[in-house]
Amino acid sequence: MSRDDRDLGMSSDITRRDFLNGVAVGVTGAMSVPALSEAGRVGRDAGQSGTAATTHPAYYPPALTGMRGSHAGSFEVMHRVRDARAWKDAATDTGERYDLVVVGGGISGLSAAHYFRAAVGPEARVLVLDNHDDFGGHAKRNEFTHDGRMLMLNGGTLNIEAPQQYSDIAMGLLRRIGIDIDRFERETADDRGTYQRMGLRNAVFFPRERCGQDRLVVGTPGGSAAGAAWGDFLAKAPLPDAARRDIERLQSADQPDYLAGLSDVEKKRQLMQMSYLDFLLNVAKVHPDAAWYYQARTTGLFLMMTDAVPAYYGWNSGYPGFQGMKLDPTPREVLFYEPGGSHGRENQARANEGGRAVHFPDGNATIARLLVRSLLPDAVPGRSQEDVVTARVDYGKLDRAGAAVRIRLNSAVVHVAHAGDPGTAREVEVTYVTGGQTRRVRGAHVVLACWNSVIPYLCPEMPAAQREALAYGIKAPIVYTNVFIRNWTAFANLGVANITAPGGFHPTVQLAEPVTVGQYRCSRTPQEPMVLHLVRTPCAPGKPRKEQHRAGRAELLSMSFETFEREIREELGRMLGDGGFDSARDILGITVNRWPHGYTYNYNTLSDPVAWALATPEDRAFVVGRRPFGRIAIANADAGGSSHTDAAIEQAYRAVREVVESRAADYVARLTDG
């Protein structure tokens, strides 16, 4: 180990001590527990952990650190299916029969199980299968403990965004499982002003690699701030004078119409056909360093840099440069052309029209936990949205023999096929792999609430056109890194709460949103521990959009935790060193939530047919892909073309409705069978 690594704290055991063959086990002394050893084992052939370990009292995935998200053991089986185009190993029939088998234990899959039981009755037998070691899909939580104090943060899906835009279907489900948004808003109102009362502001970190020196400039002006404010800020930025002038010009409300002489329609048509980067460089004609300053502006909404986002979306999202064009507002029905939305550009409009986002301490993992509580009350003790935050899930009660609902983790589905002709079959066979063993169950119906792009591999009997449509969307990769630190005095000393780092390994670094719920107390003073939230959106600027997503995914799957850790320690040290931060001393734990298959593919006018991005044609890929096939229905946010949680819920509702409407034939068949 180099001296630099030692100075960064790479010799510390805080993030390695709980590793077992590269998989974290978040329980002290777990190395010696055989059941947990099995839970952490990555099978050489199957690449999947067994289900038996979930019954061990110490099994508790939220406390695991290290590489999480799509963790080792969660994806290797599916990669074998992808490479071989089929699963070759013979399956053992378990003899289990269910009214419904749900593939995917994320919010959409859990919602499907909830809706099905609500429609059919509590006696309905439901099995939920998921390839991860925890339920929730992207809605995971990370817990950290130090000196008896536990803090948490979301490991994926962040919040209930724009709740006033939720449909009756989506909001109805949230209410039924116990979420009271008005009460949450009242009880957390004081917390939300914590950083503002302390005078903490936004900042931009300019790196020496681009700017010749490391410099943190505090006090980023917001919105259409007056020129003087931008002038003060930019005077401290280590950028060329021309770049400073161009940024100040773009941020000014008094700027020219860069497409003067064109009609409103023609302006919008041109903006649809150029990227925001092209607009900045070739239309607004800003200095390259000014364009660099904005390059990560689009990653928060679109998970792509400015080269892959249409300028038209930049205008709709309120990005600078369009103030002088006086464009007519986009009709609301274009931005929200179906429940849940359908593309990334509606995010900003949703936020503007739908009220403040609701962020539980663990993000939307709270929704997943409340859904599991509605299905298996014994597994998640408590009765409210407040007590579910600190409830300890009993994972041993998720998959009990004889229970009406069973949630089976560490189980990667590899094949789904009707037991006979899809038009007449009465069952669907579902084959999955767990602990290196291939097993098969049967369901009267199946809801595929998994990534839609894997369905063609799982269900090759589907019509070719439908499989092609399902494979169209390429999920955008993203990383949510949570860093547990001893205290946040460095942030207070520097006067910052959020840092943007153009060109940084993590372009976003921020203090956790302060939220106290029930018995859970957030960190309110700089002397207390804190969880930092860092975001990385790997992409390959300059390449076509889908190639960028594939390149980002490959990067995530090939990058070691050690590389992440070194980058995190160096990055935080450089940003916060002047405030007294020491990476070797102050970092207590790191959890890297990598999501190679992250956000749902959102249609845009640069890479997709314009009609798919702006209208409601029935030939859109996700609409064709989600059509019911025999006894198989399709859910997941992918089926709505939207990354939002309400889309996941709505697609579960639609899929279950299709299932329930088809069940009349089952009742007739039972009568016929005598």
C-alpha positions as CSV (number, residue, x, y, z in Angstrom):
1,M,0.0,0.0,0.0
2,S,1.3,3.4,-1.0
3,R,1.8,6.2,1.4
4,D,-1.0,8.1,-0.3
5,D,-3.3,5.2,0.3
6,R,-2.4,5.1,4.0
7,D,-3.0,8.9,4.2
8,L,-6.4,8.4,2.7
9,G,-7.3,5.7,5.2
10,M,-7.2,2.8,2.8
11,S,-5.5,0.7,5.5
12,S,-8.5,1.2,7.8
13,D,-10.6,-2.0,8.3
14,I,-13.9,-0.1,8.6
15,T,-15.2,-1.1,5.2
16,R,-13.5,-4.4,4.9
17,R,-13.8,-6.1,8.2
18,D,-17.2,-7.6,7.4
19,F,-16.3,-8.9,4.0
20,L,-16.7,-12.6,3.1
21,N,-15.5,-13.5,-0.4
22,G,-16.2,-10.0,-1.5
23,V,-19.7,-9.9,-0.1
24,A,-20.3,-7.8,3.1
25,V,-21.8,-9.4,6.1
26,G,-23.1,-6.6,8.4
27,V,-23.0,-8.5,11.7
28,T,-20.1,-8.5,14.1
29,G,-18.5,-11.9,14.3
30,A,-20.6,-13.2,11.3
31,M,-17.6,-14.8,9.7
32,S,-18.0,-17.7,12.1
33,V,-21.7,-18.2,11.6
34,P,-22.2,-21.0,9.0
35,A,-25.6,-19.8,7.9
36,L,-24.3,-16.3,7.2
37,S,-21.3,-17.8,5.4
38,E,-23.8,-19.5,3.1
39,A,-25.7,-16.3,2.7
40,G,-22.5,-14.5,1.7
41,R,-21.2,-17.3,-0.5
42,V,-21.2,-16.5,-4.2
43,G,-21.5,-19.8,-6.0
44,R,-19.0,-20.3,-8.7
45,D,-21.5,-21.8,-11.0
46,A,-24.8,-20.3,-10.0
47,G,-23.5,-17.0,-8.6
48,Q,-26.5,-16.9,-6.2
49,S,-26.9,-17.2,-2.4
50,G,-29.3,-19.8,-0.9
51,T,-32.6,-18.9,0.8
52,A,-32.0,-20.9,4.0
53,A,-29.8,-18.2,5.5
54,T,-32.7,-15.8,5.7
55,T,-34.0,-17.7,8.6
56,H,-30.9,-17.0,10.7
57,P,-31.6,-14.3,13.4
58,A,-28.6,-12.3,12.2
59,Y,-29.7,-12.0,8.6
60,Y,-30.3,-8.3,8.1
61,P,-29.3,-6.9,4.6
62,P,-30.0,-3.2,5.5
63,A,-26.9,-3.2,7.7
64,L,-24.6,-4.6,5.1
65,T,-21.9,-2.2,3.8
66,G,-19.4,-2.4,0.9
67,M,-20.8,-3.0,-2.6
68,R,-24.5,-3.1,-2.5
69,G,-27.3,-2.4,-5.0
70,S,-26.8,-5.0,-7.6
71,H,-24.6,-6.9,-5.3
72,A,-22.4,-9.9,-6.0
73,G,-24.7,-12.9,-6.2
74,S,-27.7,-11.0,-7.7
75,F,-26.8,-10.9,-11.3
76,E,-24.5,-13.7,-12.3
77,V,-27.3,-16.2,-13.0
78,M,-29.1,-13.8,-15.3
79,H,-25.8,-13.1,-17.1
80,R,-25.6,-16.9,-17.8
81,V,-29.1,-16.8,-19.2
82,R,-28.2,-13.8,-21.4
83,D,-25.0,-15.4,-22.7
84,A,-26.5,-18.9,-23.4
85,R,-29.9,-17.5,-24.5
86,A,-31.5,-20.1,-22.2
87,W,-31.1,-21.8,-18.9
88,K,-29.7,-25.3,-19.5
89,D,-29.8,-27.0,-16.1
90,A,-32.7,-29.3,-15.3
91,A,-35.1,-28.1,-12.6
92,T,-36.5,-29.9,-9.6
93,D,-40.2,-29.5,-9.3
94,T,-41.0,-28.3,-5.7
95,G,-44.6,-29.3,-6.0
96,E,-45.7,-25.7,-5.0
97,R,-48.8,-24.3,-6.6
98,Y,-49.9,-20.6,-6.3
99,D,-52.7,-18.5,-7.6
100,L,-50.1,-15.9,-8.5
101,V,-46.4,-15.9,-8.9
102,V,-44.8,-12.5,-9.0
103,V,-41.3,-12.2,-10.5
104,G,-39.6,-9.2,-8.9
105,G,-39.9,-8.0,-5.3
106,G,-39.6,-4.3,-5.9
107,I,-42.3,-1.8,-5.3
108,S,-44.2,-2.8,-8.5
109,G,-44.0,-6.6,-7.6
110,L,-45.0,-6.0,-4.0
111,S,-47.9,-3.8,-5.2
112,A,-49.0,-6.5,-7.5
113,A,-49.2,-9.0,-4.7
114,H,-51.1,-6.4,-2.6
115,Y,-53.6,-5.7,-5.4
116,F,-54.2,-9.3,-6.2
117,R,-55.0,-10.2,-2.6
118,A,-57.3,-7.2,-2.4
119,A,-59.2,-8.4,-5.4
120,V,-59.2,-12.1,-4.9
121,G,-59.2,-12.4,-1.1
122,P,-56.8,-13.1,1.7
123,E,-56.9,-16.8,1.0
124,A,-55.1,-16.2,-2.3
125,R,-51.8,-18.0,-2.5
126,V,-49.0,-15.7,-3.7
127,L,-45.3,-16.2,-4.2
128,V,-42.9,-13.3,-4.8
129,L,-39.5,-14.2,-6.2
130,D,-36.5,-11.8,-6.2
131,N,-32.9,-12.2,-7.1
132,H,-31.5,-9.9,-4.5
133,D,-30.9,-10.6,-0.8
134,D,-33.4,-8.0,0.2
135,F,-36.9,-6.9,-1.0
136,G,-37.7,-3.5,-2.5
137,G,-36.0,-3.6,-5.8
138,H,-34.2,-0.2,-6.1
139,A,-36.0,0.9,-3.0
140,K,-33.4,-0.3,-0.6
141,R,-32.1,1.2,2.7
142,N,-28.6,1.4,4.2
143,E,-28.1,1.5,8.0
144,F,-25.0,2.6,9.8
145,T,-24.3,2.3,13.5
146,H,-21.6,4.0,15.7
147,D,-21.5,4.1,19.5
148,G,-25.0,2.8,19.7
149,R,-26.4,5.5,17.3
150,M,-28.1,4.2,14.1
151,L,-28.5,6.4,11.0
152,M,-29.9,5.4,7.7
153,L,-30.3,6.7,4.1
154,N,-31.8,5.4,0.9
155,G,-29.7,3.1,-1.2
156,G,-31.9,3.7,-4.3
157,T,-35.3,5.1,-5.0
158,L,-35.3,8.5,-3.2
159,N,-38.7,9.9,-2.6
160,I,-42.4,10.3,-3.3
161,E,-41.9,13.0,-5.9
162,A,-44.7,15.5,-6.5
163,P,-47.3,13.7,-4.5
164,Q,-50.1,16.0,-5.7
165,Q,-49.5,14.6,-9.2
166,Y,-50.1,11.0,-8.0
167,S,-53.3,9.4,-9.5
168,D,-56.1,8.1,-7.3
169,I,-54.7,4.6,-8.0
170,A,-51.1,5.3,-6.8
171,M,-52.1,7.6,-3.9
172,G,-54.8,5.2,-2.9
173,L,-52.3,2.4,-2.4
174,L,-50.0,4.6,-0.3
175,R,-52.9,5.5,1.9
176,R,-54.0,1.9,2.3
177,I,-50.6,0.8,3.5
178,G,-50.5,3.6,6.0
179,I,-48.7,6.6,4.4
180,D,-50.2,10.0,5.5
181,I,-48.3,12.6,3.6
182,D,-50.0,15.6,5.4
183,R,-49.0,14.2,8.8
184,F,-45.4,13.6,7.5
185,E,-45.2,17.1,6.3
186,R,-46.4,18.5,9.6
187,E,-44.1,16.4,11.7
188,T,-40.9,17.0,9.6
189,A,-41.4,20.7,8.9
190,D,-39.0,21.9,11.5
191,D,-36.3,19.5,10.4
192,R,-36.4,20.7,6.8
193,G,-35.1,24.1,7.8
194,T,-32.0,22.8,9.8
195,Y,-29.3,23.6,7.2
196,Q,-30.9,26.9,6.2
197,R,-31.0,28.1,9.9
198,M,-27.3,27.2,10.1
199,G,-26.6,29.3,7.0
200,L,-25.3,26.3,5.0
201,R,-25.4,26.9,1.3
202,N,-24.7,25.2,-2.1
203,A,-21.2,25.1,-3.5
204,V,-19.3,24.1,-6.6
205,F,-16.0,22.2,-6.5
206,F,-13.6,23.1,-9.3
207,P,-10.9,20.4,-9.7
208,R,-7.3,21.1,-10.4
209,E,-7.3,18.6,-13.4
210,R,-9.6,21.1,-15.3
211,C,-9.0,24.4,-13.6
212,G,-5.4,24.2,-12.5
213,Q,-6.2,24.2,-8.8
214,D,-8.8,22.7,-6.4
215,R,-11.2,25.3,-5.2
216,L,-14.6,25.1,-3.4
217,V,-16.7,28.1,-4.2
218,V,-19.5,28.6,-1.7
219,G,-22.8,30.3,-2.4
220,T,-24.0,29.2,-5.8
221,P,-26.8,31.5,-6.9
222,G,-30.1,29.8,-7.6
223,G,-32.6,30.2,-10.4
224,S,-32.6,33.4,-12.3
225,A,-30.5,35.3,-9.7
226,A,-29.5,38.8,-10.4
227,G,-26.3,39.3,-12.4
228,A,-24.5,40.8,-9.4
229,A,-24.9,37.6,-7.4
230,W,-23.5,35.5,-10.3
231,G,-20.7,38.0,-10.8
232,D,-19.7,37.7,-7.1
233,F,-19.8,33.9,-7.4
234,L,-17.9,33.7,-10.7
235,A,-15.2,36.1,-9.5
236,K,-14.0,33.3,-7.2
237,A,-14.3,30.5,-9.9
238,P,-11.0,29.4,-11.4
239,L,-12.3,29.8,-15.0
240,P,-11.2,31.8,-18.0
241,D,-12.7,35.3,-18.1
242,A,-14.6,34.4,-21.3
243,A,-16.2,31.4,-19.6
244,R,-17.2,33.5,-16.6
245,R,-18.9,36.1,-18.9
246,D,-20.8,33.5,-20.8
247,I,-22.1,31.8,-17.6
248,E,-23.2,35.2,-16.3
249,R,-24.9,35.9,-19.6
250,L,-26.7,32.5,-19.7
251,Q,-28.0,33.1,-16.1
252,S,-29.3,36.6,-16.9
253,A,-33.0,37.1,-17.6
254,D,-32.0,39.8,-20.1
255,Q,-30.4,37.8,-22.9
256,P,-31.0,37.6,-26.6
257,D,-33.3,35.2,-28.5
258,Y,-30.7,32.8,-29.9
259,L,-33.2,31.6,-32.6
260,A,-34.7,34.9,-33.5
261,G,-36.8,35.0,-36.7
262,L,-38.2,31.5,-36.2
263,S,-41.7,30.7,-35.2
264,D,-42.5,29.1,-31.8
265,V,-43.1,25.8,-33.6
266,E,-39.9,25.9,-35.6
267,K,-37.8,26.9,-32.5
268,K,-39.1,23.9,-30.6
269,R,-38.5,21.6,-33.6
270,Q,-34.9,22.7,-33.7
271,L,-34.5,22.4,-30.0
272,M,-35.8,18.8,-30.2
273,Q,-33.2,17.9,-32.8
274,M,-30.1,19.3,-31.0
275,S,-28.6,18.4,-27.6
276,Y,-28.3,20.9,-24.8
277,L,-24.5,20.8,-25.3
278,D,-25.0,21.7,-29.0
279,F,-27.2,24.5,-28.0
280,L,-24.7,25.9,-25.6
281,L,-21.7,25.6,-27.9
282,N,-23.2,26.3,-31.3
283,V,-26.3,28.4,-30.7
284,A,-25.6,30.3,-27.5
285,K,-21.9,30.1,-28.5
286,V,-20.5,29.9,-25.0
287,H,-16.8,29.2,-24.1
288,P,-16.0,25.4,-23.8
289,D,-15.3,25.9,-20.1
290,A,-18.7,27.4,-19.6
291,A,-20.3,24.3,-21.4
292,W,-18.1,22.1,-19.1
293,Y,-19.5,23.9,-16.1
294,Y,-23.0,22.8,-17.1
295,Q,-22.1,19.3,-18.3
296,A,-23.5,17.5,-15.2
297,R,-26.5,19.8,-14.8
298,T,-28.7,17.2,-16.6
299,T,-27.5,14.1,-14.8
300,G,-29.9,14.5,-11.9
301,L,-33.0,14.3,-14.0
302,F,-31.8,12.3,-17.0
303,L,-28.7,10.3,-15.9
304,M,-26.9,11.7,-19.0
305,M,-24.7,14.6,-19.6
306,T,-25.7,17.5,-21.8
307,D,-24.5,15.9,-25.0
308,A,-27.4,13.3,-24.9
309,V,-30.3,15.4,-23.6
310,P,-32.4,17.4,-26.1
311,A,-32.2,21.2,-25.7
312,Y,-36.0,21.1,-25.8
313,Y,-36.0,19.1,-22.5
314,G,-33.5,21.6,-21.1
315,W,-35.9,24.4,-21.8
316,N,-38.8,22.5,-20.2
317,S,-36.6,21.8,-17.2
318,G,-35.7,25.4,-16.6
319,Y,-32.1,25.2,-17.6
320,P,-30.4,28.5,-18.5
321,G,-30.1,30.0,-22.0
322,F,-33.8,30.0,-23.2
323,Q,-35.1,33.0,-21.3
324,G,-35.0,35.3,-24.3
325,M,-36.9,33.0,-26.7
326,K,-40.3,33.6,-25.1
327,L,-41.5,30.1,-26.0
328,D,-45.1,29.1,-25.4
329,P,-45.5,26.8,-22.4
330,T,-45.6,23.1,-23.3
331,P,-49.2,21.8,-22.8
332,R,-49.5,19.7,-19.6
333,E,-50.9,16.7,-21.5
334,V,-47.6,16.5,-23.5
335,L,-45.5,16.5,-20.3
336,F,-47.8,14.1,-18.5
337,Y,-49.4,12.0,-21.3
338,E,-50.2,9.1,-19.1
339,P,-50.2,8.2,-15.3
340,G,-46.7,8.1,-14.0
341,G,-45.3,10.2,-16.9
342,S,-43.2,8.7,-19.6
343,H,-39.9,10.5,-19.9
344,G,-37.3,12.3,-17.9
345,R,-38.2,15.8,-18.8
346,E,-41.5,15.7,-16.9
347,N,-39.5,15.5,-13.6
348,Q,-39.1,19.3,-13.2
349,A,-42.7,20.0,-14.2
350,R,-43.9,17.4,-11.8
351,A,-42.0,19.1,-9.0
352,N,-43.3,22.5,-9.9
353,E,-46.9,21.4,-10.1
354,G,-47.0,18.6,-7.6
355,G,-45.7,20.1,-4.4
356,R,-42.6,19.2,-2.4
357,A,-41.1,15.7,-2.6
358,V,-41.7,13.5,0.4
359,H,-38.4,11.9,1.6
360,F,-38.5,9.3,4.4
361,P,-35.1,8.7,6.1
362,D,-34.6,5.6,4.0
363,G,-36.3,7.0,0.9
364,N,-39.0,4.8,-0.7
365,A,-37.7,1.7,1.2
366,T,-40.4,2.8,3.7
367,I,-43.0,2.1,1.0
368,A,-41.5,-1.3,0.3
369,R,-41.6,-2.1,4.1
370,L,-45.2,-1.0,4.4
371,L,-46.1,-3.2,1.5
372,V,-44.5,-6.2,3.1
373,R,-46.2,-5.4,6.3
374,S,-49.6,-5.4,4.5
375,L,-48.8,-8.8,3.1
376,L,-47.0,-10.4,6.1
377,P,-47.7,-8.4,9.3
378,D,-45.7,-10.7,11.5
379,A,-42.5,-10.0,9.5
380,V,-42.6,-6.2,10.0
381,P,-43.8,-5.3,13.5
382,G,-45.8,-2.1,14.1
383,R,-48.8,-0.2,12.8
384,S,-47.7,3.2,11.4
385,Q,-45.5,5.0,8.9
386,E,-43.6,6.2,11.9
387,D,-42.8,2.9,13.6
388,V,-41.9,1.1,10.3
389,V,-38.9,3.4,9.9
390,T,-37.2,1.8,13.0
391,A,-38.9,-1.6,12.8
392,R,-36.5,-4.6,12.4
393,V,-37.8,-6.8,9.7
394,D,-37.8,-10.5,10.6
395,Y,-36.5,-12.0,7.3
396,G,-37.1,-15.5,8.6
397,K,-40.9,-14.9,8.3
398,L,-40.9,-13.8,4.7
399,D,-41.0,-17.4,3.3
400,R,-42.8,-19.7,5.7
401,A,-44.3,-23.0,4.5
402,G,-48.1,-22.8,4.5
403,A,-48.3,-19.0,4.5
404,A,-50.7,-17.5,2.0
405,V,-48.0,-15.0,0.9
406,R,-44.4,-15.9,0.6
407,I,-41.5,-13.7,-0.4
408,R,-38.5,-15.7,-1.5
409,L,-35.2,-13.8,-1.8
410,N,-31.9,-14.9,-3.4
411,S,-34.0,-16.5,-6.1
412,A,-33.2,-15.6,-9.7
413,V,-35.9,-16.5,-12.2
414,V,-34.5,-18.0,-15.3
415,H,-37.4,-19.3,-17.3
416,V,-41.2,-18.6,-17.5
417,A,-43.4,-20.7,-19.7
418,H,-47.0,-21.9,-20.0
419,A,-47.6,-25.5,-19.1
420,G,-48.9,-26.2,-22.6
421,D,-50.4,-23.9,-25.3
422,P,-50.5,-20.3,-24.1
423,G,-54.1,-20.0,-25.3
424,T,-55.4,-22.9,-23.3
425,A,-52.9,-23.7,-20.5
426,R,-54.1,-23.5,-16.9
427,E,-50.7,-22.9,-15.3
428,V,-47.5,-21.2,-15.9
429,E,-44.2,-22.9,-14.9
430,V,-41.6,-20.6,-13.3
431,T,-38.0,-21.8,-13.0
432,Y,-35.6,-20.1,-10.6
433,V,-32.1,-20.7,-9.2
434,T,-31.3,-20.5,-5.5
435,G,-28.2,-21.7,-3.7
436,G,-26.9,-23.3,-6.9
437,Q,-30.1,-25.3,-7.2
438,T,-32.6,-25.0,-10.1
439,R,-36.2,-25.3,-8.9
440,R,-39.6,-25.0,-10.4
441,V,-43.0,-23.8,-9.1
442,R,-46.3,-23.3,-10.9
443,G,-48.8,-20.5,-10.8
444,A,-52.3,-20.0,-12.2
445,H,-51.0,-16.6,-13.3
446,V,-47.7,-14.8,-13.4
447,V,-46.9,-11.1,-13.1
448,L,-43.5,-10.2,-14.5
449,A,-42.6,-7.2,-12.4
450,C,-38.9,-7.3,-13.2
451,W,-36.8,-5.3,-15.6
452,N,-38.7,-5.5,-18.9
453,S,-35.6,-5.9,-21.0
454,V,-34.8,-9.3,-19.4
455,I,-38.3,-10.7,-20.1
456,P,-37.3,-11.9,-23.7
457,Y,-34.7,-14.1,-22.1
458,L,-37.0,-15.4,-19.5
459,C,-40.0,-16.0,-21.7
460,P,-38.9,-16.9,-25.3
461,E,-42.3,-18.3,-26.1
462,M,-43.6,-14.7,-26.4
463,P,-44.3,-13.3,-29.9
464,A,-41.2,-11.9,-31.5
465,A,-42.6,-8.4,-31.9
466,Q,-43.4,-8.3,-28.2
467,R,-40.0,-9.5,-27.2
468,E,-38.4,-6.9,-29.5
469,A,-40.4,-4.2,-27.9
470,L,-39.5,-5.3,-24.4
471,A,-35.8,-5.3,-25.3
472,Y,-36.0,-1.7,-26.7
473,G,-35.3,0.2,-23.5
474,I,-31.9,0.3,-22.0
475,K,-31.9,1.2,-18.3
476,A,-29.6,4.1,-17.3
477,P,-26.9,3.2,-14.8
478,I,-26.5,5.1,-11.5
479,V,-24.6,4.9,-8.3
480,Y,-25.9,6.1,-4.9
481,T,-22.9,6.1,-2.5
482,N,-23.5,6.6,1.2
483,V,-20.6,7.6,3.4
484,F,-20.9,7.4,7.1
485,I,-18.8,10.1,8.8
486,R,-17.9,10.7,12.4
487,N,-19.2,14.3,12.3
488,W,-20.0,17.0,9.8
489,T,-18.1,19.9,11.4
490,A,-16.2,20.4,8.1
491,F,-19.4,21.2,6.3
492,A,-20.4,23.6,9.0
493,N,-16.9,25.2,9.0
494,L,-17.1,25.7,5.2
495,G,-20.8,26.8,5.3
496,V,-22.0,24.2,2.8
497,A,-24.7,21.5,2.7
498,N,-24.6,20.5,-1.0
499,I,-21.6,20.4,-3.4
500,T,-21.8,20.1,-7.2
501,A,-18.6,18.9,-8.8
502,P,-18.6,19.2,-12.6
503,G,-16.4,16.4,-14.0
504,G,-16.1,14.8,-10.5
505,F,-16.2,11.1,-9.8
506,H,-19.3,11.9,-7.9
507,P,-20.8,15.1,-9.3
508,T,-23.1,15.4,-6.3
509,V,-22.1,15.4,-2.6
510,Q,-24.6,16.4,0.0
511,L,-25.6,16.1,3.6
512,A,-28.5,13.7,4.2
513,E,-31.8,15.5,4.2
514,P,-32.7,16.0,7.8
515,V,-35.8,14.0,8.7
516,T,-37.0,12.8,12.1
517,V,-39.8,10.3,12.1
518,G,-41.2,8.5,15.1
519,Q,-38.4,7.2,17.2
520,Y,-35.8,7.9,14.5
521,R,-33.8,11.0,15.1
522,C,-31.8,12.6,12.3
523,S,-28.4,14.3,12.8
524,R,-29.0,17.9,13.8
525,T,-25.7,19.2,15.1
526,P,-22.3,19.1,13.3
527,Q,-20.8,17.2,16.2
528,E,-23.1,14.2,15.5
529,P,-22.4,11.4,13.0
530,M,-23.8,11.9,9.5
531,V,-24.5,9.9,6.3
532,L,-23.3,11.7,3.2
533,H,-25.2,11.1,-0.1
534,L,-23.0,11.0,-3.2
535,V,-24.3,10.3,-6.8
536,R,-22.5,9.1,-9.8
537,T,-24.0,8.7,-13.3
538,P,-21.5,6.7,-15.4
539,C,-21.8,7.4,-19.1
540,A,-19.7,7.8,-22.2
541,P,-20.2,11.3,-23.6
542,G,-20.1,11.5,-27.4
543,K,-21.5,8.1,-28.0
544,P,-25.1,7.3,-29.0
545,R,-27.4,7.2,-25.9
546,K,-27.9,3.4,-25.6
547,E,-24.1,2.9,-26.1
548,Q,-23.6,5.3,-23.2
549,H,-25.8,3.3,-20.9
550,R,-24.1,0.0,-21.9
551,A,-20.7,1.5,-21.3
552,G,-21.8,2.9,-17.9
553,R,-23.1,-0.5,-17.0
554,A,-19.9,-2.2,-18.0
555,E,-17.9,0.3,-15.9
556,L,-20.0,-0.4,-12.8
557,L,-19.7,-4.2,-13.1
558,S,-15.9,-4.0,-13.6
559,M,-15.1,-1.4,-11.0
560,S,-13.9,-2.8,-7.7
561,F,-15.1,-1.6,-4.3
562,E,-11.5,-0.6,-3.6
563,T,-11.5,1.7,-6.6
564,F,-14.7,3.3,-5.4
565,E,-13.3,3.7,-1.9
566,R,-10.1,5.3,-3.0
567,E,-12.0,7.8,-5.2
568,I,-14.4,8.6,-2.4
569,R,-11.7,9.2,0.1
570,E,-9.6,11.4,-2.2
571,E,-12.6,13.3,-3.5
572,L,-14.0,14.2,0.0
573,G,-10.5,15.1,1.3
574,R,-10.0,17.5,-1.6
575,M,-13.4,19.1,-1.3
576,L,-13.6,19.3,2.5
577,G,-10.0,19.5,3.6
578,D,-10.0,23.2,4.2
579,G,-12.9,22.6,6.7
580,G,-10.8,20.2,8.7
581,F,-12.1,16.9,7.1
582,D,-9.6,14.0,7.3
583,S,-10.7,10.9,5.2
584,A,-8.6,8.5,7.3
585,R,-10.0,9.8,10.6
586,D,-13.5,10.8,9.8
587,I,-14.9,8.1,7.5
588,L,-16.6,5.3,9.5
589,G,-18.2,3.3,6.7
590,I,-19.0,3.2,3.0
591,T,-21.9,1.6,1.1
592,V,-21.8,1.8,-2.7
593,N,-25.2,1.1,-4.2
594,R,-24.4,0.4,-7.8
595,W,-27.3,0.0,-10.1
596,P,-26.1,-1.0,-13.6
597,H,-29.7,-1.3,-14.6
598,G,-30.9,1.9,-12.9
599,Y,-33.5,4.3,-14.2
600,T,-36.2,3.2,-16.6
601,Y,-35.5,4.1,-20.2
602,N,-37.1,7.5,-20.9
603,Y,-37.9,8.4,-24.4
604,N,-36.4,11.5,-25.9
605,T,-36.4,13.3,-29.2
606,L,-32.7,12.8,-30.0
607,S,-32.7,9.0,-29.9
608,D,-36.3,7.9,-30.4
609,P,-39.2,8.6,-32.7
610,V,-40.5,12.1,-31.9
611,A,-44.0,10.8,-31.6
612,W,-42.9,8.4,-28.8
613,A,-41.5,11.2,-26.8
614,L,-44.3,13.8,-27.4
615,A,-47.5,11.9,-28.0
616,T,-49.4,8.7,-27.1
617,P,-49.1,6.3,-30.1
618,E,-49.9,2.7,-29.3
619,D,-46.8,1.5,-31.1
620,R,-44.5,2.9,-28.4
621,A,-42.2,0.1,-27.4
622,F,-43.2,-0.1,-23.7
623,V,-46.9,-0.2,-24.7
624,V,-46.4,-3.1,-27.1
625,G,-44.1,-4.8,-24.6
626,R,-46.6,-4.8,-21.7
627,R,-49.4,-6.5,-23.5
628,P,-50.8,-9.6,-21.6
629,F,-49.6,-12.9,-23.0
630,G,-51.7,-15.9,-22.0
631,R,-51.6,-16.1,-18.2
632,I,-48.6,-13.7,-18.0
633,A,-49.0,-10.0,-17.3
634,I,-46.3,-7.4,-17.2
635,A,-45.7,-4.7,-14.6
636,N,-42.6,-2.7,-13.4
637,A,-42.0,1.0,-14.0
638,D,-40.5,0.0,-17.3
639,A,-44.0,-0.9,-18.5
640,G,-45.0,2.8,-18.0
641,G,-41.9,4.3,-19.6
642,S,-41.3,6.3,-16.4
643,S,-38.8,6.1,-13.5
644,H,-41.3,7.3,-10.9
645,T,-42.6,5.3,-8.1
646,D,-46.2,6.0,-9.0
647,A,-45.6,4.5,-12.4
648,A,-44.4,1.3,-10.8
649,I,-47.6,1.2,-8.7
650,E,-49.9,2.0,-11.6
651,Q,-48.3,-0.7,-13.8
652,A,-48.8,-3.2,-11.0
653,Y,-52.5,-2.2,-10.8
654,R,-52.9,-2.6,-14.6
655,A,-51.2,-6.0,-14.7
656,V,-53.3,-7.4,-11.8
657,R,-56.5,-6.0,-13.4
658,E,-55.6,-8.0,-16.5
659,V,-55.1,-11.1,-14.4
660,V,-58.3,-10.7,-12.4
661,E,-60.4,-10.0,-15.5
662,S,-59.1,-13.3,-17.0
663,R,-59.8,-15.3,-13.8
664,A,-63.5,-15.8,-14.7
665,A,-62.4,-18.5,-17.1
666,D,-60.7,-20.3,-14.1
667,Y,-63.9,-20.3,-12.2
668,V,-65.8,-21.8,-15.1
669,A,-63.1,-24.4,-15.5
670,R,-63.4,-25.4,-11.8
671,L,-67.2,-25.9,-12.3
672,T,-66.5,-28.0,-15.4
673,D,-64.0,-30.1,-13.5
674,G,-66.8,-30.9,-11.1
